[in-house]
Amino acid sequence: EYIAQKLSAAGLSGRLVSSQAELTGGNYANTIAVEIKKLKESGASKIGGLFGKVTGSSDMAKAGSSSAEIVVTLYGPDGRTVIISSPANAEVKGSPSDAVKAAIDQVISPILIKAK
């Protein structure tokens, strides 16, 4: 969903594809895949997240740091031909989801340019 928002902001249309069957059955100009190689959440973030759920404070969930290692790949219409692939690493103060978004932000611009 985050990448679909980035596509819309760049003037492109896109939607989330959640299965291989949907991918092979669809007619897409390009496909963007995000491979999460590694996610790491600090102990403080885990404890803060648990404490935050108990107290209802979402700020507590962002007390620690998280890191993500990803690879974002743009595939051609056949779903197999790699047009561009970019690895990214990010470490943020927040949740693993925040780290993945930060890593995507690092590499999405050249991928969107190639998708146009």
N, C-alpha and C positions, 0 to 999 in steps of 0.2 A: 504494500500500500504506500509506503514511503517513496519508493521509486516511481510509482504511478503519479504521485503528487509532483515529483521532480519533472516528469515528462510533461505534465499539464503546464507547469510553470514555464517550460521551454517551448510551449506551443505545439507539442506532440500529443497524440492520444495513446493511451495504454491502459492495460488492465492486468490484474493479478491472475496468473495461471497457476493452479495449485496441483495439477497432476500431469503425468506424462501423456495420458490418454487425451486430455484436453489440449495439450500442446500439439500432439501429432494430428488431432482432428481439426485443429483451427487453421485459419489462413492468415498468418501474421507476416508483416513486412520484415520485422526483426524481433528477436527475443533477447531480453536482458536477464542473465542469471547471476545470482549472488551465492557464492560458495563460502560458507563460514568455516574457515580452517581451524580457528581456535577462539574460544571465549574464556575470559578469566575475570572473576569477581573477587575483590578483596574480602577478607573475613569481616572487616568493619561494615562493608556494604551489606553483606548477608545478614548480620545482626541488626543493623539499622533497618533493613527491609522488614524483618520479622517484627521488630519493635514498632515500626511505623504502621504495620497492618493491625497490630493490637491496639495502638492508640489512635489510629485513623489519620496519622500524619504522613503524607507522601514525601515530605522533605527528609524524613529520617531514612528513607530508602536510598537517598542520594548521598548519604554520609561518607561512603567509601568510594573507591575507584574501581573501574572496570576497564578491560582492554579487549580488543577484537582484532583478529587477523582474518581478512577476507580476500576474495578474488571476484571482481565484477567482470563479466564477459558479455559482449554483444555478439549474437549469432545472426547470420543471414536468414533469408526466407525459408531455407530448407531445415533450419533448426540445428544444423551441424557445423556449418562453415563459420569459423571464428573470424570476425571482422576486427575486433580489438579486445584485449584482455588486460586488466590492470589490477595488480595486487595493492592492498592498502593495510596499514596498521594504525590503530588509534587507541589512545589511553585517555580516559575522561574521568572526571569526578561525577559519578552517577551509576546508572544501571548498565548491564551488558547491552541492552537495546540501544541506549544512548551511545555506547561505543561503536556499535555496528553502524548507526546513522552517521556518526562522525567519520568513520572510515569510508562509507559510501560518498559522503560529501567531498572527500579528498580526490576521488577519481571519476565522479559522474560527469563533469563538464566535457572532457574529451570524448566520452562515450556518447553523450547526447549529440555532440557535433557530428560524429560519424553516423548516427541514426537518422539525421535529417536528410 
